[in-house]
Amino acid sequence: METTILIGYMAGTLTTISFLPQVIRSWRTRSTHDISFIMLTLFGLGMLLWAVYGFHIGSLPIILANTITFALVVVLVAMKVRYK
Amino acid sequence: METTILIGYMAGTLTTISFLPQVIRSWRTRSTHDISFIMLTLFGLGMLLWAVYGFHIGSLPIILANTITFALVVVLVAMKVRYK
């Protein structure tokens, strides 16, 4: 069971931090042309719903992880609008 | 409780299908320059671990959702390598 929880935390950490290098790259290159706006919208909405789900079941890790990723996706959407 | 499960399924569906429009866009434009390779790697690894986690706890929805997304991320990595 401990291994299972460890795998869950590793998975959660990876998917949460994965959008950070994307934000850094888009910030540096000032280019977001190849990133799908529909992907960002669907993914961001999904993150928001996961956070609501975490709130419903009272899971702080789910709330935290998805709120952080949602914030990173919002930054990407803003850059997508700003840089075209 | 029913609302909670519904929110969970909606969230899972959105995050699972979100990479499909990205794959379609990258396929059409033949350009993946703005997509971070580190993001794809971390996210793909995270998806794989989520699938393993789903296998550990015996959850078919978690296995299915994350395997589908992992496959889409693999396609994106292949296009990233192919199209530069």
Backbone of each chain as nested JSON, in Angstrom:
{
  "chains": [
    {"id": "A", "residues": [
      {"number": 1, "name": "MET", "atoms": {"N": [0.838, -1.216, 0.0], "CA": [0.0, 0.0, 0.0], "C": [0.868, 1.26, 0.0]}},
      {"number": 2, "name": "GLU", "atoms": {"N": [1.976, 1.207, 0.746], "CA": [2.871, 2.365, 0.786], "C": [3.42, 2.707, -0.595]}},
      {"number": 3, "name": "THR", "atoms": {"N": [3.748, 1.648, -1.371], "CA": [4.247, 1.852, -2.727], "C": [3.194, 2.555, -3.57]}},
      {"number": 4, "name": "THR", "atoms": {"N": [1.937, 2.124, -3.408], "CA": [0.829, 2.716, -4.157], "C": [0.727, 4.215, -3.891]}},
      {"number": 5, "name": "ILE", "atoms": {"N": [0.761, 4.588, -2.602], "CA": [0.657, 6.006, -2.239], "C": [1.838, 6.789, -2.805]}},
      {"number": 6, "name": "LEU", "atoms": {"N": [3.033, 6.186, -2.734], "CA": [4.241, 6.829, -3.257], "C": [4.104, 7.083, -4.759]}},
      {"number": 7, "name": "ILE", "atoms": {"N": [3.613, 6.057, -5.485], "CA": [3.407, 6.196, -6.933], "C": [2.405, 7.316, -7.215]}},
      {"number": 8, "name": "GLY", "atoms": {"N": [1.33, 7.362, -6.427], "CA": [0.314, 8.4, -6.586], "C": [0.892, 9.793, -6.398]}},
      {"number": 9, "name": "TYR", "atoms": {"N": [1.729, 9.942, -5.362], "CA": [2.331, 11.248, -5.09], "C": [3.325, 11.641, -6.182]}},
      {"number": 10, "name": "MET", "atoms": {"N": [4.103, 10.646, -6.666], "CA": [5.056, 10.923, -7.745], "C": [4.311, 11.335, -9.017]}},
      {"number": 11, "name": "ALA", "atoms": {"N": [3.234, 10.604, -9.327], "CA": [2.417, 10.921, -10.509], "C": [1.844, 12.329, -10.387]}},
      {"number": 12, "name": "GLY", "atoms": {"N": [1.287, 12.644, -9.218], "CA": [0.677, 13.955, -8.973], "C": [1.687, 15.082, -9.092]}},
      {"number": 13, "name": "THR", "atoms": {"N": [2.888, 14.846, -8.538], "CA": [3.937, 15.862, -8.59], "C": [4.357, 16.122, -10.038]}},
      {"number": 14, "name": "LEU", "atoms": {"N": [4.544, 15.033, -10.802], "CA": [4.976, 15.167, -12.204], "C": [3.951, 15.934, -13.036]}},
      {"number": 15, "name": "THR", "atoms": {"N": [2.671, 15.54, -12.938], "CA": [1.652, 16.197, -13.763], "C": [1.43, 17.648, -13.312]}},
      {"number": 16, "name": "THR", "atoms": {"N": [1.666, 17.916, -12.013], "CA": [1.483, 19.276, -11.514], "C": [2.58, 20.207, -12.011]}},
      {"number": 17, "name": "ILE", "atoms": {"N": [3.85, 19.748, -11.905], "CA": [4.958, 20.631, -12.271], "C": [5.232, 20.662, -13.776]}},
      {"number": 18, "name": "SER", "atoms": {"N": [4.611, 19.728, -14.535], "CA": [4.947, 19.6, -15.963], "C": [4.679, 20.872, -16.765]}},
      {"number": 19, "name": "PHE", "atoms": {"N": [3.674, 21.663, -16.346], "CA": [3.352, 22.863, -17.132], "C": [4.289, 24.029, -16.834]}},
      {"number": 20, "name": "LEU", "atoms": {"N": [5.122, 23.883, -15.795], "CA": [6.061, 24.954, -15.46], "C": [7.107, 25.157, -16.573]}},
      {"number": 21, "name": "PRO", "atoms": {"N": [7.78, 24.066, -17.063], "CA": [8.719, 24.273, -18.185], "C": [8.051, 24.84, -19.43]}},
      {"number": 22, "name": "GLN", "atoms": {"N": [6.743, 24.538, -19.63], "CA": [6.024, 25.107, -20.771], "C": [5.848, 26.613, -20.608]}},
      {"number": 23, "name": "VAL", "atoms": {"N": [5.5, 27.033, -19.389], "CA": [5.342, 28.463, -19.1], "C": [6.679, 29.176, -19.308]}},
      {"number": 24, "name": "ILE", "atoms": {"N": [7.773, 28.566, -18.797], "CA": [9.111, 29.162, -18.93], "C": [9.502, 29.283, -20.407]}},
      {"number": 25, "name": "ARG", "atoms": {"N": [9.244, 28.212, -21.185], "CA": [9.599, 28.24, -22.61], "C": [8.814, 29.318, -23.359]}},
      {"number": 26, "name": "SER", "atoms": {"N": [7.496, 29.367, -23.096], "CA": [6.649, 30.35, -23.78], "C": [7.047, 31.777, -23.389]}},
      {"number": 27, "name": "TRP", "atoms": {"N": [7.439, 31.948, -22.135], "CA": [7.87, 33.264, -21.647], "C": [9.142, 33.694, -22.357]}},
      {"number": 28, "name": "ARG", "atoms": {"N": [10.088, 32.738, -22.5], "CA": [11.378, 33.043, -23.135], "C": [11.226, 33.326, -24.623]}},
      {"number": 29, "name": "THR", "atoms": {"N": [10.46, 32.457, -25.31], "CA": [10.363, 32.577, -26.769], "C": [9.335, 33.61, -27.205]}},
      {"number": 30, "name": "ARG", "atoms": {"N": [8.455, 33.993, -26.274], "CA": [7.351, 34.913, -26.589], "C": [6.504, 34.371, -27.755]}},
      {"number": 31, "name": "SER", "atoms": {"N": [6.462, 33.04, -27.852], "CA": [5.702, 32.422, -28.936], "C": [4.88, 31.248, -28.412]}},
      {"number": 32, "name": "THR", "atoms": {"N": [3.597, 31.263, -28.741], "CA": [2.701, 30.193, -28.285], "C": [1.865, 29.669, -29.446]}},
      {"number": 33, "name": "HIS", "atoms": {"N": [2.336, 29.952, -30.672], "CA": [1.543, 29.634, -31.864], "C": [1.188, 28.152, -31.98]}},
      {"number": 34, "name": "ASP", "atoms": {"N": [2.145, 27.28, -31.621], "CA": [1.937, 25.837, -31.81], "C": [1.083, 25.193, -30.716]}},
      {"number": 35, "name": "ILE", "atoms": {"N": [0.777, 25.968, -29.668], "CA": [-0.01, 25.402, -28.569], "C": [-1.496, 25.583, -28.871]}},
      {"number": 36, "name": "SER", "atoms": {"N": [-2.244, 24.472, -28.769], "CA": [-3.671, 24.51, -29.079], "C": [-4.46, 25.234, -27.99]}},
      {"number": 37, "name": "PHE", "atoms": {"N": [-5.219, 26.247, -28.401], "CA": [-6.055, 27.01, -27.473], "C": [-7.152, 26.117, -26.903]}},
      {"number": 38, "name": "ILE", "atoms": {"N": [-7.68, 25.227, -27.746], "CA": [-8.737, 24.301, -27.289], "C": [-8.161, 23.368, -26.217]}},
      {"number": 39, "name": "MET", "atoms": {"N": [-6.924, 22.898, -26.423], "CA": [-6.279, 22.043, -25.423], "C": [-6.192, 22.765, -24.087]}},
      {"number": 40, "name": "LEU", "atoms": {"N": [-5.703, 24.008, -24.113], "CA": [-5.548, 24.777, -22.875], "C": [-6.891, 24.986, -22.177]}},
      {"number": 41, "name": "THR", "atoms": {"N": [-7.928, 25.283, -22.98], "CA": [-9.258, 25.533, -22.41], "C": [-9.82, 24.274, -21.759]}},
      {"number": 42, "name": "LEU", "atoms": {"N": [-9.78, 23.148, -22.499], "CA": [-10.316, 21.883, -21.97], "C": [-9.519, 21.437, -20.746]}},
      {"number": 43, "name": "PHE", "atoms": {"N": [-8.182, 21.524, -20.841], "CA": [-7.319, 21.08, -19.753], "C": [-7.518, 21.959, -18.506]}},
      {"number": 44, "name": "GLY", "atoms": {"N": [-7.584, 23.272, -18.731], "CA": [-7.793, 24.21, -17.626], "C": [-9.122, 23.979, -16.929]}},
      {"number": 45, "name": "LEU", "atoms": {"N": [-10.17, 23.761, -17.729], "CA": [-11.503, 23.494, -17.169], "C": [-11.464, 22.177, -16.385]}},
      {"number": 46, "name": "GLY", "atoms": {"N": [-10.75, 21.194, -16.938], "CA": [-10.589, 19.901, -16.254], "C": [-9.901, 20.063, -14.908]}},
      {"number": 47, "name": "MET", "atoms": {"N": [-8.831, 20.89, -14.892], "CA": [-8.093, 21.136, -13.638], "C": [-8.995, 21.777, -12.592]}},
      {"number": 48, "name": "LEU", "atoms": {"N": [-9.813, 22.74, -13.063], "CA": [-10.73, 23.451, -12.164], "C": [-11.732, 22.466, -11.567]}},
      {"number": 49, "name": "LEU", "atoms": {"N": [-12.263, 21.566, -12.414], "CA": [-13.228, 20.571, -11.934], "C": [-12.576, 19.57, -10.988]}},
      {"number": 50, "name": "TRP", "atoms": {"N": [-11.294, 19.208, -11.263], "CA": [-10.576, 18.314, -10.342], "C": [-10.412, 18.972, -8.979]}},
      {"number": 51, "name": "ALA", "atoms": {"N": [-10.153, 20.301, -8.979], "CA": [-10.011, 21.036, -7.716], "C": [-11.341, 21.032, -6.957]}},
      {"number": 52, "name": "VAL", "atoms": {"N": [-12.452, 21.242, -7.695], "CA": [-13.791, 21.21, -7.084], "C": [-14.065, 19.807, -6.525]}},
      {"number": 53, "name": "TYR", "atoms": {"N": [-13.662, 18.8, -7.297], "CA": [-13.811, 17.405, -6.868], "C": [-13.03, 17.165, -5.569]}},
      {"number": 54, "name": "GLY", "atoms": {"N": [-11.794, 17.671, -5.523], "CA": [-10.959, 17.544, -4.33], "C": [-11.602, 18.217, -3.126]}},
      {"number": 55, "name": "PHE", "atoms": {"N": [-12.248, 19.362, -3.374], "CA": [-12.954, 20.095, -2.322], "C": [-14.127, 19.265, -1.816]}},
      {"number": 56, "name": "HIS", "atoms": {"N": [-14.845, 18.635, -2.735], "CA": [-16.016, 17.813, -2.393], "C": [-15.63, 16.61, -1.525]}},
      {"number": 57, "name": "ILE", "atoms": {"N": [-14.512, 15.96, -1.878], "CA": [-14.112, 14.766, -1.124], "C": [-13.139, 15.126, 0.016]}},
      {"number": 58, "name": "GLY", "atoms": {"N": [-12.847, 16.444, 0.148], "CA": [-11.996, 16.897, 1.243], "C": [-10.554, 16.453, 1.124]}},
      {"number": 59, "name": "SER", "atoms": {"N": [-10.014, 16.457, -0.103], "CA": [-8.62, 16.063, -0.308], "C": [-7.75, 17.27, -0.627]}},
      {"number": 60, "name": "LEU", "atoms": {"N": [-6.95, 17.681, 0.35], "CA": [-6.086, 18.849, 0.168], "C": [-5.05, 18.64, -0.947]}},
      {"number": 61, "name": "PRO", "atoms": {"N": [-4.415, 17.442, -1.04], "CA": [-3.447, 17.233, -2.137], "C": [-4.07, 17.451, -3.52]}},
      {"number": 62, "name": "ILE", "atoms": {"N": [-5.292, 16.932, -3.731], "CA": [-5.969, 17.098, -5.027], "C": [-6.291, 18.573, -5.27]}},
      {"number": 63, "name": "ILE", "atoms": {"N": [-6.777, 19.273, -4.221], "CA": [-7.089, 20.698, -4.356], "C": [-5.824, 21.474, -4.727]}},
      {"number": 64, "name": "LEU", "atoms": {"N": [-4.749, 21.261, -3.951], "CA": [-3.494, 21.985, -4.167], "C": [-2.899, 21.731, -5.55]}},
      {"number": 65, "name": "ALA", "atoms": {"N": [-2.714, 20.431, -5.885], "CA": [-2.077, 20.062, -7.152], "C": [-2.82, 20.677, -8.34]}},
      {"number": 66, "name": "ASN", "atoms": {"N": [-4.149, 20.553, -8.335], "CA": [-4.921, 21.012, -9.487], "C": [-5.061, 22.531, -9.547]}},
      {"number": 67, "name": "THR", "atoms": {"N": [-5.045, 23.186, -8.366], "CA": [-5.106, 24.647, -8.352], "C": [-3.807, 25.227, -8.922]}},
      {"number": 68, "name": "ILE", "atoms": {"N": [-2.662, 24.606, -8.543], "CA": [-1.364, 25.065, -9.057], "C": [-1.314, 24.903, -10.585]}},
      {"number": 69, "name": "THR", "atoms": {"N": [-1.7, 23.698, -11.074], "CA": [-1.674, 23.455, -12.519], "C": [-2.653, 24.385, -13.23]}},
      {"number": 70, "name": "PHE", "atoms": {"N": [-3.84, 24.599, -12.632], "CA": [-4.821, 25.516, -13.226], "C": [-4.218, 26.913, -13.383]}},
      {"number": 71, "name": "ALA", "atoms": {"N": [-3.509, 27.375, -12.343], "CA": [-2.887, 28.705, -12.392], "C": [-1.866, 28.782, -13.532]}},
      {"number": 72, "name": "LEU", "atoms": {"N": [-1.065, 27.703, -13.701], "CA": [-0.07, 27.671, -14.785], "C": [-0.756, 27.7, -16.151]}},
      {"number": 73, "name": "VAL", "atoms": {"N": [-1.886, 26.986, -16.28], "CA": [-2.626, 26.965, -17.544], "C": [-3.213, 28.354, -17.835]}},
      {"number": 74, "name": "VAL", "atoms": {"N": [-3.693, 29.045, -16.783], "CA": [-4.23, 30.399, -16.956], "C": [-3.124, 31.329, -17.479]}},
      {"number": 75, "name": "VAL", "atoms": {"N": [-1.906, 31.178, -16.934], "CA": [-0.767, 31.983, -17.395], "C": [-0.502, 31.703, -18.883]}},
      {"number": 76, "name": "LEU", "atoms": {"N": [-0.576, 30.415, -19.269], "CA": [-0.363, 30.035, -20.677], "C": [-1.447, 30.621, -21.584]}},
      {"number": 77, "name": "VAL", "atoms": {"N": [-2.701, 30.588, -21.117], "CA": [-3.806, 31.166, -21.899], "C": [-3.548, 32.658, -22.094]}},
      {"number": 78, "name": "ALA", "atoms": {"N": [-3.125, 33.341, -21.026], "CA": [-2.841, 34.78, -21.095], "C": [-1.721, 35.043, -22.103]}},
      {"number": 79, "name": "MET", "atoms": {"N": [-0.673, 34.204, -22.09], "CA": [0.432, 34.373, -23.037], "C": [-0.021, 34.06, -24.453]}},
      {"number": 80, "name": "LYS", "atoms": {"N": [-0.903, 33.064, -24.589], "CA": [-1.451, 32.697, -25.905], "C": [-2.209, 33.896, -26.496]}},
      {"number": 81, "name": "VAL", "atoms": {"N": [-2.991, 34.582, -25.668], "CA": [-3.747, 35.753, -26.114], "C": [-2.794, 36.918, -26.403]}},
      {"number": 82, "name": "ARG", "atoms": {"N": [-1.78, 37.085, -25.527], "CA": [-0.861, 38.22, -25.626], "C": [0.109, 38.082, -26.808]}},
      {"number": 83, "name": "TYR", "atoms": {"N": [0.737, 36.912, -26.937], "CA": [1.791, 36.734, -27.944], "C": [1.279, 36.232, -29.291]}},
      {"number": 84, "name": "LYS", "atoms": {"N": [0.078, 35.665, -29.316], "CA": [-0.529, 35.082, -30.531], "C": [0.294, 33.943, -31.083]}}
    ]},
    {"id": "B", "residues": [
      {"number": 1, "name": "MET", "atoms": {"N": [-23.372, 13.051, -2.942], "CA": [-22.283, 12.172, -3.399], "C": [-22.328, 11.978, -4.918]}},
      {"number": 2, "name": "GLU", "atoms": {"N": [-23.538, 11.868, -5.473], "CA": [-23.681, 11.686, -6.928], "C": [-23.067, 12.843, -7.707]}},
      {"number": 3, "name": "THR", "atoms": {"N": [-23.268, 14.076, -7.174], "CA": [-22.708, 15.249, -7.821], "C": [-21.183, 15.149, -7.848]}},
      {"number": 4, "name": "THR", "atoms": {"N": [-20.608, 14.682, -6.738], "CA": [-19.149, 14.541, -6.631], "C": [-18.606, 13.601, -7.71]}},
      {"number": 5, "name": "ILE", "atoms": {"N": [-19.25, 12.438, -7.857], "CA": [-18.81, 11.456, -8.86], "C": [-18.933, 12.043, -10.266]}},
      {"number": 6, "name": "LEU", "atoms": {"N": [-20.052, 12.764, -10.494], "CA": [-20.282, 13.391, -11.8], "C": [-19.175, 14.396, -12.11]}},
      {"number": 7, "name": "ILE", "atoms": {"N": [-18.816, 15.21, -11.109], "CA": [-17.748, 16.204, -11.285], "C": [-16.426, 15.499, -11.6]}},
      {"number": 8, "name": "GLY", "atoms": {"N": [-16.162, 14.402, -10.883], "CA": [-14.949, 13.624, -11.114], "C": [-14.882, 13.084, -12.531]}},
      {"number": 9, "name": "TYR", "atoms": {"N": [-15.993, 12.552, -13.004], "CA": [-16.022, 12.001, -14.369], "C": [-15.869, 13.099, -15.418]}},
      {"number": 10, "name": "MET", "atoms": {"N": [-16.525, 14.246, -15.176], "CA": [-16.401, 15.366, -16.111], "C": [-14.957, 15.855, -16.16]}},
      {"number": 11, "name": "ALA", "atoms": {"N": [-14.342, 15.972, -14.972], "CA": [-12.949, 16.42, -14.89], "C": [-12.035, 15.444, -15.624]}},
      {"number": 12, "name": "GLY", "atoms": {"N": [-12.235, 14.155, -15.378], "CA": [-11.42, 13.121, -16.01], "C": [-11.569, 13.116, -17.518]}},
      {"number": 13, "name": "THR", "atoms": {"N": [-12.808, 13.282, -17.993], "CA": [-13.065, 13.304, -19.433], "C": [-12.362, 14.498, -20.078]}},
      {"number": 14, "name": "LEU", "atoms": {"N": [-12.481, 15.67, -19.448], "CA": [-11.875, 16.886, -20.0], "C": [-10.354, 16.772, -20.081]}},
      {"number": 15, "name": "THR", "atoms": {"N": [-9.712, 16.333, -18.991], "CA": [-8.248, 16.245, -19.007], "C": [-7.768, 15.139, -19.946]}},
      {"number": 16, "name": "THR", "atoms": {"N": [-8.581, 14.098, -20.126], "CA": [-8.201, 13.003, -21.023], "C": [-8.252, 13.427, -22.484]}},
      {"number": 17, "name": "ILE", "atoms": {"N": [-9.375, 14.085, -22.878], "CA": [-9.537, 14.446, -24.289], "C": [-8.791, 15.723, -24.673]}},
      {"number": 18, "name": "SER", "atoms": {"N": [-8.305, 16.483, -23.66], "CA": [-7.728, 17.796, -23.961], "C": [-6.521, 17.729, -24.896]}},
      {"number": 19, "name": "PHE", "atoms": {"N": [-5.763, 16.626, -24.854], "CA": [-4.575, 16.548, -25.704], "C": [-4.898, 16.172, -27.152]}},
      {"number": 20, "name": "LEU", "atoms": {"N": [-6.149, 15.779, -27.4], "CA": [-6.549, 15.427, -28.77], "C": [-6.502, 16.648, -29.708]}},
      {"number": 21, "name": "PRO", "atoms": {"N": [-7.102, 17.803, -29.311], "CA": [-6.984, 18.982, -30.2], "C": [-5.537, 19.422, -30.406]}},
      {"number": 22, "name": "GLN", "atoms": {"N": [-4.666, 19.164, -29.419], "CA": [-3.245, 19.507, -29.591], "C": [-2.608, 18.611, -30.649]}},
      {"number": 23, "name": "VAL", "atoms": {"N": [-2.926, 17.311, -30.586], "CA": [-2.4, 16.372, -31.579], "C": [-2.88, 16.771, -32.984]}},
      {"number": 24, "name": "ILE", "atoms": {"N": [-4.176, 17.111, -33.103], "CA": [-4.761, 17.504, -34.397], "C": [-4.085, 18.775, -34.92]}},
      {"number": 25, "name": "ARG", "atoms": {"N": [-3.89, 19.763, -34.035], "CA": [-3.257, 21.019, -34.447], "C": [-1.822, 20.782, -34.925]}},
      {"number": 26, "name": "SER", "atoms": {"N": [-1.064, 20.0, -34.135], "CA": [0.335, 19.742, -34.49], "C": [0.43, 18.945, -35.792]}},
      {"number": 27, "name": "TRP", "atoms": {"N": [-0.531, 18.043, -35.999], "CA": [-0.57, 17.249, -37.226], "C": [-0.831, 18.132, -38.434]}},
      {"number": 28, "name": "ARG", "atoms": {"N": [-1.769, 19.078, -38.262], "CA": [-2.137, 19.978, -39.368], "C": [-1.031, 20.967, -39.691]}},
      {"number": 29, "name": "THR", "atoms": {"N": [-0.465, 21.587, -38.64], "CA": [0.539, 22.632, -38.871], "C": [1.933, 22.065, -39.118]}},
      {"number": 30, "name": "ARG", "atoms": {"N": [2.143, 20.784, -38.753], "CA": [3.468, 20.157, -38.856], "C": [4.51, 20.963, -38.09]}},
      {"number": 31, "name": "SER", "atoms": {"N": [4.057, 21.628, -37.021], "CA": [4.965, 22.452, -36.228], "C": [4.721, 22.237, -34.737]}},
      {"number": 32, "name": "THR", "atoms": {"N": [5.796, 21.946, -34.019], "CA": [5.674, 21.719, -32.58], "C": [6.723, 22.524, -31.811]}},
      {"number": 33, "name": "HIS", "atoms": {"N": [7.286, 23.529, -32.497], "CA": [8.392, 24.294, -31.925], "C": [8.083, 24.913, -30.565]}},
      {"number": 34, "name": "ASP", "atoms": {"N": [6.855, 25.417, -30.406], "CA": [6.505, 26.132, -29.168], "C": [6.14, 25.208, -28.005]}},
      {"number": 35, "name": "ILE", "atoms": {"N": [6.051, 23.906, -28.282], "CA": [5.685, 22.978, -27.212], "C": [6.944, 22.507, -26.493]}},
      {"number": 36, "name": "SER", "atoms": {"N": [6.929, 22.616, -25.173], "CA": [8.095, 22.252, -24.373], "C": [8.27, 20.735, -24.315]}},
      {"number": 37, "name": "PHE", "atoms": {"N": [9.472, 20.276, -24.705], "CA": [9.785, 18.848, -24.676], "C": [9.805, 18.338, -23.23]}},
      {"number": 38, "name": "ILE", "atoms": {"N": [10.307, 19.198, -22.327], "CA": [10.357, 18.817, -20.898], "C": [8.938, 18.643, -20.369]}},
      {"number": 39, "name": "MET", "atoms": {"N": [8.022, 19.544, -20.774], "CA": [6.626, 19.421, -20.359], "C": [6.059, 18.08, -20.8]}},
      {"number": 40, "name": "LEU", "atoms": {"N": [6.26, 17.729, -22.085], "CA": [5.735, 16.466, -22.622], "C": [6.312, 15.269, -21.866]}},
      {"number": 41, "name": "THR", "atoms": {"N": [7.619, 15.327, -21.581], "CA": [8.28, 14.216, -20.894], "C": [7.733, 14.037, -19.476]}},
      {"number": 42, "name": "LEU", "atoms": {"N": [7.693, 15.145, -18.724], "CA": [7.204, 15.079, -17.342], "C": [5.736, 14.66, -17.303]}},
      {"number": 43, "name": "PHE", "atoms": {"N": [4.93, 15.261, -18.194], "CA": [3.493, 14.963, -18.222], "C": [3.247, 13.507, -18.626]}},
      {"number": 44, "name": "GLY", "atoms": {"N": [3.989, 13.042, -19.646], "CA": [3.84, 11.657, -20.108], "C": [4.215, 10.658, -19.024]}},
      {"number": 45, "name": "LEU", "atoms": {"N": [5.329, 10.962, -18.333], "CA": [5.777, 10.094, -17.233], "C": [4.724, 10.092, -16.115]}},
      {"number": 46, "name": "GLY", "atoms": {"N": [4.168, 11.276, -15.86], "CA": [3.107, 11.388, -14.846], "C": [1.901, 10.544, -15.217]}},
      {"number": 47, "name": "MET", "atoms": {"N": [1.496, 10.593, -16.501], "CA": [0.349, 9.812, -16.978], "C": [0.594, 8.317, -16.79]}},
      {"number": 48, "name": "LEU", "atoms": {"N": [1.831, 7.905, -17.116], "CA": [2.209, 6.494, -16.986], "C": [2.103, 6.058, -15.527]}},
      {"number": 49, "name": "LEU", "atoms": {"N": [2.612, 6.915, -14.629], "CA": [2.558, 6.591, -13.201], "C": [1.12, 6.582, -12.687]}},
      {"number": 50, "name": "TRP", "atoms": {"N": [0.271, 7.486, -13.2], "CA": [-1.145, 7.484, -12.815], "C": [-1.814, 6.18, -13.246]}},
      {"number": 51, "name": "ALA", "atoms": {"N": [-1.422, 5.69, -14.433], "CA": [-1.98, 4.419, -14.924], "C": [-1.542, 3.266, -14.018]}},
      {"number": 52, "name": "VAL", "atoms": {"N": [-0.25, 3.285, -13.612], "CA": [0.269, 2.264, -12.694], "C": [-0.483, 2.35, -11.359]}},
      {"number": 53, "name": "TYR", "atoms": {"N": [-0.703, 3.594, -10.905], "CA": [-1.449, 3.829, -9.665], "C": [-2.86, 3.244, -9.774]}},
      {"number": 54, "name": "GLY", "atoms": {"N": [-3.512, 3.494, -10.908], "CA": [-4.856, 2.956, -11.158], "C": [-4.859, 1.432, -11.147]}},
      {"number": 55, "name": "PHE", "atoms": {"N": [-3.79, 0.845, -11.676], "CA": [-3.641, -0.609, -11.684], "C": [-3.501, -1.123, -10.25]}},
      {"number": 56, "name": "HIS", "atoms": {"N": [-2.713, -0.395, -9.437], "CA": [-2.49, -0.773, -8.041], "C": [-3.78, -0.755, -7.222]}},
      {"number": 57, "name": "ILE", "atoms": {"N": [-4.583, 0.294, -7.442], "CA": [-5.818, 0.41, -6.636], "C": [-6.997, -0.244, -7.359]}},
      {"number": 58, "name": "GLY", "atoms": {"N": [-6.75, -0.826, -8.541], "CA": [-7.793, -1.547, -9.27], "C": [-8.886, -0.654, -9.824]}},
      {"number": 59, "name": "SER", "atoms": {"N": [-8.487, 0.54, -10.305], "CA": [-9.483, 1.457, -10.867], "C": [-9.366, 1.532, -12.394]}},
      {"number": 60, "name": "LEU", "atoms": {"N": [-10.323, 0.903, -13.069], "CA": [-10.322, 0.881, -14.539], "C": [-10.435, 2.282, -15.145]}},
      {"number": 61, "name": "PRO", "atoms": {"N": [-11.314, 3.175, -14.597], "CA": [-11.398, 4.524, -15.176], "C": [-10.05, 5.249, -15.147]}},
      {"number": 62, "name": "ILE", "atoms": {"N": [-9.302, 5.117, -14.033], "CA": [-7.995, 5.783, -13.923], "C": [-7.006, 5.167, -14.915]}},
      {"number": 63, "name": "ILE", "atoms": {"N": [-7.012, 3.839, -15.031], "CA": [-6.127, 3.155, -15.991], "C": [-6.43, 3.618, -17.409]}},
      {"number": 64, "name": "LEU", "atoms": {"N": [-7.722, 3.57, -17.78], "CA": [-8.14, 3.926, -19.143], "C": [-7.811, 5.377, -19.487]}},
      {"number": 65, "name": "ALA", "atoms": {"N": [-8.267, 6.298, -18.619], "CA": [-8.1, 7.728, -18.887], "C": [-6.626, 8.08, -19.08]}},
      {"number": 66, "name": "ASN", "atoms": {"N": [-5.775, 7.561, -18.176], "CA": [-4.365, 7.938, -18.232], "C": [-3.605, 7.222, -19.339]}},
      {"number": 67, "name": "THR", "atoms": {"N": [-4.044, 6.017, -19.711], "CA": [-3.404, 5.318, -20.826], "C": [-3.699, 6.044, -22.133]}},
      {"number": 68, "name": "ILE", "atoms": {"N": [-4.954, 6.504, -22.296], "CA": [-5.34, 7.244, -23.505], "C": [-4.516, 8.533, -23.607]}},
      {"number": 69, "name": "THR", "atoms": {"N": [-4.465, 9.302, -22.495], "CA": [-3.713, 10.553, -22.514], "C": [-2.224, 10.288, -22.753]}},
      {"number": 70, "name": "PHE", "atoms": {"N": [-1.699, 9.225, -22.128], "CA": [-0.288, 8.867, -22.324], "C": [-0.013, 8.596, -23.805]}},
      {"number": 71, "name": "ALA", "atoms": {"N": [-0.922, 7.862, -24.458], "CA": [-0.762, 7.554, -25.886], "C": [-0.726, 8.845, -26.712]}},
      {"number": 72, "name": "LEU", "atoms": {"N": [-1.618, 9.809, -26.38], "CA": [-1.655, 11.083, -27.107], "C": [-0.351, 11.859, -26.901]}},
      {"number": 73, "name": "VAL", "atoms": {"N": [0.186, 11.808, -25.673], "CA": [1.441, 12.504, -25.377], "C": [2.598, 11.849, -26.147]}},
      {"number": 74, "name": "VAL", "atoms": {"N": [2.578, 10.51, -26.262], "CA": [3.608, 9.801, -27.036], "C": [3.569, 10.252, -28.495]}},
      {"number": 75, "name": "VAL", "atoms": {"N": [2.352, 10.391, -29.051], "CA": [2.194, 10.873, -30.428], "C": [2.802, 12.278, -30.56]}},
      {"number": 76, "name": "LEU", "atoms": {"N": [2.541, 13.144, -29.559], "CA": [3.081, 14.506, -29.586], "C": [4.61, 14.506, -29.507]}},
      {"number": 77, "name": "VAL", "atoms": {"N": [5.172, 13.624, -28.667], "CA": [6.63, 13.514, -28.558], "C": [7.209, 13.089, -29.91]}},
      {"number": 78, "name": "ALA", "atoms": {"N": [6.551, 12.119, -30.555], "CA": [7.003, 11.646, -31.869], "C": [6.962, 12.784, -32.884]}},
      {"number": 79, "name": "MET", "atoms": {"N": [5.889, 13.594, -32.85], "CA": [5.78, 14.721, -33.784], "C": [6.82, 15.782, -33.451]}},
      {"number": 80, "name": "LYS", "atoms": {"N": [7.075, 15.971, -32.155], "CA": [8.086, 16.955, -31.713], "C": [9.466, 16.563, -32.272]}},
      {"number": 81, "name": "VAL", "atoms": {"N": [9.774, 15.265, -32.229], "CA": [11.045, 14.762, -32.755], "C": [11.071, 14.872, -34.281]}},
      {"number": 82, "name": "ARG", "atoms": {"N": [9.937, 14.533, -34.913], "CA": [9.831, 14.481, -36.369], "C": [9.815, 15.873, -37.01]}},
      {"number": 83, "name": "TYR", "atoms": {"N": [8.981, 16.762, -36.481], "CA": [8.782, 18.074, -37.106], "C": [9.72, 19.161, -36.57]}},
      {"number": 84, "name": "LYS", "atoms": {"N": [10.333, 18.932, -35.396], "CA": [11.214, 19.911, -34.715], "C": [10.48, 21.183, -34.365]}}
    ]}
  ]
}
